[in-house]
C-alpha cells in the first residue's frame, strides 16, 4: 500500500506490525460527536511511532538538543470510529529509509478491528532546514517495501494561502510547545482542525454530523515557537457524500504547514453518509477559486 491508497489486506491485521503497545483512550479525548477526536487519534499514532523509534534507535528520540527527527508529512486514514473507554492496540513498522526520510506506518486496533492507519515520512531537521537523514537512522529503519509514491503535496506558500477564503487568527500557547521548545506535531494538527471547524458553520445542523476520513498534513518547518498563528481554509472539491478542505498554517507570517482533509457528511438518525449536494450552494462561499 502506498500512502493515499485505501489500506486493505495484511495492513489491517496486527501481525503485519512487529512493534505493538496498548493505549487507553481518556474521557478528555472525546469530541462533540462522542467518539475519540481526530487529533487524539493522531496522538496514538505519534505515541506508537515514538516508542518504536525509542526501541530502534540508539539516540534520544522524545527530546533532542541538536538534530530533530520530525515528520515531513503524515497521511492518516480513519477506517472506523475509536471509542471510549475500550483499549487500543497501537502498532508500527518501518517500510523504507533513504537520505530524504524514513517511511513508517502505524496502525490502531480496537475490539479486533483496524480503526486507522497512518503513513509518516520522517525527516531530519537541523537549525532552520531539512538535512539528510543520518546513515545510522537509515540503517535502523531500513525496510523492504521500496520508496513510496506519495500523493502530490499542497504548496507550502503563504501567498498560495491567501487564495483560501476562510481566515482564522490564533495565538499559540505555552501548551503548544513540545520538549524541544518548538510547536508540537499535535499543536499543528489541532490548528488544522480549528481551520476546518471554523469554515463549516453552514453544516452545523441538528440532523447532520461530520466524520474525517483522511487527513494529509505537510510539516514545512520545525523552528517555530510561540507566535501569531493564521489559519487559511477553503473548499477544494465536492463529491457525492464527501468533500475536501485545504488548509494552510502560518506562524508570524511564515508558512509552516498544510492540510488536506476528506470529510464525510453523516445523517445523525441513520448514522450513514448522506448527500452533500443539497448544501453545495451554501458552501460556495468557502470554495477556492
SULWONOR-V668569 format. One record per pair of residues at least 12 apart in sequence whose C-alpha atoms are under 10 Angstrom apart, sorted by the first residue. I is the first residue (numbers start at 1). J is the second residue. Records with the same first field share a line. If there is no record, write none. Layout:
I: J  J
This chain:
1: 119  145  148  149
2: 119  145  147  148  149  150  151
3: 74  75  76  77  103  105  117  118  119  120  121  148  149  150  151  216
4: 75  76  77  118  119  149  150  151  152  214  215  216
5: 77  150  151
6: 77  79  117
7: 77  79  114  116  117  118
8: 114
11: 105  106  107  114  117
12: 79  107  108  109  112  113  114  115  116  117
13: 91  107  108  109  112  113  114
14: 89  90  91  92  107  108  109  112  113  114
15: 91
16: 91  92  93  107
17: 90  91  92  93  94  105  106  107
18: 52  91  92  93  94
19: 48  49  51  52  55  90  91  92  93  94  106
20: 48  51  52  89  90  91  92  93  106  107  108
21: 47  48  51  52  88  89  90  91  92  108
22: 44  48  87  88  89  90  91  108  109
23: 44  47  48  86  87  88  89  90  108
24: 44  84  85  86  87  88  89
25: 40  41  44  82  83  84  85  86  87  88
26: 40  83  84  85  86  87
27: 83  84  85
28: 40  84
29: 41  43  83  84  85
30: 82  83  84  85
32: 209
33: 209  210  211  268
34: 81  82  83  84
35: 81  82  83  84  85
36: 81  82  83  84  85
37: 81  82  83  211  212
38: 76  78  81  82  189  190  193  211  212  213  214  215
39: 185  186  187  188  189  190  191  192  193
40: 82  186  189  190
41: 76  78  81  82  108  115  116
42: 74  76  78  116  117  118  185  186  189  190  215
43: 185  186  189
44: 88  89  90  91  106  107  108
45: 74  76  90  91  92  105  106  107  108  116  117  118  119  120
46: 71  90  106  118  120  185  186
47: 62  90  91  92  106
48: 89  90  91  92  93  105  106  107  108
49: 90  91  92  93  94  104  105  106  107  118  120  122
50: 62  69  92
51: 91  92
52: 91  92  93  94  104  106
53: 69  92  93  94  104  137  140  141
56: 94  137  140  141
57: 136  137  138  139  140  141
58: 136  137  140
59: 136  137
62: 178  179  180
63: 178  179  180  181
64: 179  180
65: 126  179  180
66: 125  126  127  180
67: 124  125  126  127  130  131  133  134
68: 123  124  125  126  127  130  131  180  222  223
69: 101  102  122  123  124  125  126  130  133  137  222
70: 101  120  121  122  123  124  125  130  184  185  219  221  222
71: 101  102  103  104  119  120  121  122  123  124  125  185  217  218  219  220  221  222
72: 100  101  102  120  121  122  123  124  125  130  217  218  219  220  221  222  257
73: 103  119  120  121  122  123  150  153  216  217  218  219  220  257  258  259
74: 103  104  105  118  119  120  121  122  185  215  216  217  218  219  259
75: 105  117  118  119  120  121  150  151  214  215  216  217  218  259  260  261
76: 105  106  107  116  117  118  119  120  212  213  214  215  216  217  261
77: 107  115  116  117  118  119  212  213  214  215  216  262
78: 108  114  115  116  117  118  211  212  213  214  215
79: 108  113  114  115  116  117  212  213  214
80: 108  109  110  113  114  115  116  211  212  213
81: 110  114  115  116  211  212  213
82: 108  109  110  111  114  115  116
83: 110  111  115
86: 110  111
87: 109  110  111
88: 107  108  109  110  111  112  113  114  115
89: 107  108  109  110  111  112  113  114
90: 106  107  108  109  110  114  116  117
91: 105  106  107  108  109  117
92: 104  105  106  107  108  117  118  119
93: 105  106  107  119  141  143
94: 106  119  120  140  141  142  143  144  145
95: 119  141  142  143  144  145  146  147  148
96: 121  138  139  141  142  143  144  145  146  147  148
97: 121  122  123  133  135  137  138  139  140  141  142  143  144  145  146  147
98: 123  132  133  134  135  137  138  139  141  142  146  147
99: 123  124  131  132  133  134  135  137  138
100: 121  122  123  124  130  131  132  133  134  138
101: 120  121  122  123  124  130  131  132  133  134  137  138  141  147
102: 120  121  122  123  124  133  137  138  140  141  142  143  147
103: 119  120  121  122  123  141  142  143  145  146  147  148
104: 118  119  120  121  122  141  142  143
105: 117  118  119  120  121
106: 118  119  120
107: 119
116: 213  214
117: 214
118: 214  215  216
119: 150  216
120: 216  217
121: 148  150  218
124: 137  222
125: 221  222  223
126: 222  223
127: 222  223
128: 221  222  223  224
129: 220  221  222  223
130: 220  221  222
151: 216
153: 216  217  218  258  259  260
154: 216  217  218  246  247  248  257  258  259  260
155: 218  220  248  255  257  258
156: 218  219  220  221  248  249  250  254  255  256  257  258  259
157: 220  248  249  250  254  255  256  257  258
158: 230  232  248  249  250  251  253  254  255  256  257
159: 255
160: 232  248  255
161: 230  231  232  233  234  246  247  248  249  250  255  258  288
162: 232  233  248
163: 232  233  234  287  288  289
164: 231  232  233  234  235  236  245  246  247  248  286  287  288  289
165: 199  232  233  234  235  285  286  287  288  289
166: 195  196  198  199  200  231  232  233  234  235  247  285  286  287  288
167: 195  198  199  230  231  232  233  234  247  248
168: 191  194  195  196  198  199  229  230  231  232  233  249
169: 195  228  229  230  231  232  249  250
170: 191  194  227  228  229  230  231  251
171: 226  227  228  229  230  251  252
172: 187  191  225  226  227  228  229  230  251
173: 187  225  226  227  228
174: 225  226
175: 187  226
176: 188  190  191  225  226
177: 224  225  226
178: 225
180: 222  223  225
181: 222  223  224  225  226
182: 221  222  223  224  225  226
183: 221  222  223  224  225  226  227  251  256
184: 222  224  225
185: 217  219  222
188: 217  218  219  249  256  257  258  259
189: 215  216  217  218  219  257  258  259
191: 229  230  231  247  248  249  257  259
192: 215  217  231  232  233  246  247  248  249  257  258  259  260  261
193: 215  231  247  259  261
194: 231  233
195: 230  231  232  233  234  245  246  247  248  249  259
196: 231  232  233  234  235  245  246  247  259  260  261  263
197: 233
198: 231  232  233
199: 232  233  234  235  245  283  285  286
200: 234  235  245  283  286
201: 283
202: 279  280  282  283
203: 265  276  279  282  283
205: 268
206: 267  268  269
207: 266  267  268  269  270  271
208: 265  266  267  268  269  271  273  274
209: 264  265  266  267  268  269  271  272  273  274
210: 242  263  264  265  266  267  268  273
211: 242  262  263  264  265  266  273
212: 242  244  261  262  263  264  265
213: 242  244  261  262  263  264
214: 244  260  261  262  263  264
215: 244  245  246  259  260  261  262  263
216: 246  258  259  260  261  262
217: 247  248  257  258  259  260  261
218: 248  256  257  258  259  260
219: 249  255  256  257  258  259
220: 249  254  255  256  257  258
221: 251  254  255  256  257
222: 256  257
223: 256
224: 250  251  252  254  256
225: 251  252
226: 251  252
227: 250  251  252  253
228: 250  251  252  253  254
229: 249  250  251  252  253  254  255  256
230: 248  249  250  251  252  253  254  255
231: 247  248  249  250  251  257  258
232: 246  247  248  249  250  258  259
233: 245  246  247  248  249  258  259  260  286  287  288
234: 246  247  248  260  283  284  285  286  287  288  289
235: 247  260  261  283  284  285  286  287  288  289
236: 260  261  262  286  287  288  289
237: 262  287  288
238: 262  263  276  277  280  283  287
239: 262  263  264  275  276  277  280
240: 264  265  273  274  275  276  277
241: 263  264  265  266  272  273  274  275  276  277
242: 262  263  264  265  266  273  274  275  276  277
243: 261  262  263  264  265  276  280
244: 260  261  262  263  264
245: 259  260  261  262  263  286  287  288
246: 258  259  260  261  262  287  288
247: 259  260  261
248: 260
264: 276
